[in-house]
Amino acid sequence: MKIVGLTGGIGSGKTTVAGFFKDLQVPVYIADDAGKRLMKTSEEIRNKIISLFGQAAYDGNQPDRKYIASRVFNDAEQLQKLNQIIHPAVETDFREWVSRQEAKYVIYEAAILFETGSYKKCDLSILVTAPQKLRIERLQKRDQSTKDEIRQRMDNQWSDEKKAELADFIIKNEELKDTRLQVEHIHNKILKAGQNC
């Protein structure tokens, strides 16, 4: 079974693209959702995060996301430590999930697929792109964030140009109808490649 990584900068629409793959009956694993779930359900992760950020990081079993975000936002070292707690747990969870799937390939959707080197564990990778202006508009609608806040978050991610050098496929996500066609085209290519193996 092939593992296909799916990524894109914030506001690029990778969740929409993941939904189009789901429509084609492709199993989709969303790493960010898994991380949030594991932060709530794993006692080991909870204890490690509390020892890193203090008791204020949790209210009972519920992580205080705003507090944790405020601690890592401008601190690359703390962010790296947090990622070192969550990423291995997500990877284990993903492997268990893959073992239960029966499709020709699965999608592994992760915001920082290239930045973390996770793409090396995938057979193929897809990058979702969109013009910056459109991405900012989407995020303002979705999160009620200011342009400055959005640009700051974008600056913390690799540029599309840097990611494109590592991607096997690039989806330009501007018009949904066109995006769906691009997804179908890639889907068929992956299935055909699988038949030739």
N, C-alpha and C positions, 0 to 999 in steps of 0.2 A: 504494500500500500504506500502510495506516494504521500509525502507531507509537503504542502504548498503554503509558504509563508505569505501573509497579506499584511501590508503596512501602508502608512501614509501620514503626512503631517496632520496636526490638529486642524479640523475643519475641512479636510480633503474629501471626506465622505466614505471612509473605509467601512464604516458600519453599514451604510447603504449598500455598498458593493458586496459585503459579506451576506447581506440579506438576499441579494440576487443569486449568489451561489447556493444559498439555502433553498431558494425557489427551484433550483435545478437538482434538488435532492442530495446536495453535497453536505456532509457533516461539517459544521463550523464550530471551532473552539475559540472563544474570545478571552485572551489572556488577562485583560484588565478586569473582566467580570470574575474570572477565577481567582485573581489576586484579592479582590474585595471579599469574595465568599470565604476564602481561606483565612483572611484577617479576622473574620467573625468566628469561624468554626474551629480553627486550629489553636489549641492551647499553647503549643510550642511557639508558634509565630507570635501570639499575644504576649507571652513572657519575654521573648526576645525584643519586641518593640517597646515594651514597658521598660526593659533594662536599658534600652537605647535613649528613649525620650522621657522616661518618667511616668508615674501613675496617671498623669493628665492625658496621656495618649489614648486611654480607654475609659469608658463609662460602663462598668460591668463588662459584658462581652462585646459591647459595641465600640469599634474604633472611632475616635474623634478625628474625622478626616481633616477638618479645618485646622485643628491644632497640629496634626502631623504635617500637613502641607505647609503650614507657616514655618515649621522647623527645618524643612528641606528646601524651601523655595529658592533661597539665595545661597545655599550651602551645599556645594557639589559633593563634599566629603560625606555629609550626613545622608544625602540622597543615595550615594553609592552604598553606604552601610544598610540603608533600608532595602535597596534593591537586592543586596546580598542575602537578606533574610527572605524576601518574597519570591525572587526568581527561581531558586532551586525547588521550592515547594510547588510552584506553578508547573515547573518542568516535570516533576514526579506525577502530579495530578494529570497533566496532559498525556503522559505515556500510558497511564492507567486508562484514560478516556479512549485513546487510540486503540488499545487492545480490545475494546468493546465495539469498535466500528467495523462495518463490512463493505464499505464503499471502495471504489477504485483509488480514490484519493480523498484527503481531508484538508480543510483550510485551517491554518493556525494564524489567527489575527492578533497582531501585537503592535503597539504604538512605536516601540523602539526596537524593532526586529534587527535592524542593521547596527544600531548603536551598541547593542549588547552582544553582538556576534551570534545571536540565535539563528540568523539566516543560514549559518554553516550547518545547522542540524536539519535544514529543510532540503528537499530535492529540487525545488523551484521556488522563486519568489516573485510576488506581484507588488508593484508600487502604485498607489492611487495618488494622482496629482490633481490640483485645481489652481486657477489663478489666485494670487494672494488676496486680491480685492474681494473675490467671491468667498474665500475661506473666512475672511474677517466678517463679512456680512452674515454668514451662516452661524459663526460663533457668537456674534452679538445677539442674534435671535435666540440661539439655544441657551446661552449662559448669562445673558445680560451683562457681559463683560465689556470693559472699555477697550478702545483700540490699542491703547498703551499696554494694558494687561495682556491682550492677545499677542501683540508683537513681542512682548517679553517672553511669553511661553513659546512662541515660534523660534525665538533666538536660542532657546535651550535645546532645540532639536536640530538634527542635521538638515542641510538644504536638500531640496528635491534633486538638484544636480549631483550632489554627492551620493545620494541613495540610488539614483538612476544608473550609476556606474556598476552597481552590484545587482540590480534587478533583472530578472529574466523577461518579465512583461511589465508594461506601463499602461495603466488605464487613466485616460484623461476624463475626469468626472465633472462635466459642466451641464450637459443636457441628459436627463435621466434615461430617456429612450435610447440615446446613443451609448450611454454607459452600459445599459443592459445588453446591447448588441456586442459590445466589447467583451463583456463577461462571458456571453455565450460562445464567442469566437475562441477565447482562451480555454474555456471548458472543453470544447471539442478538440482543440490542439492537445490538451493534456491527455484526454481519453485516447486519441490516436497514437500519441507517443507511447502510452502504456501498452497498446496492442503490438507495437513494434519491438518491445523489450524481449 
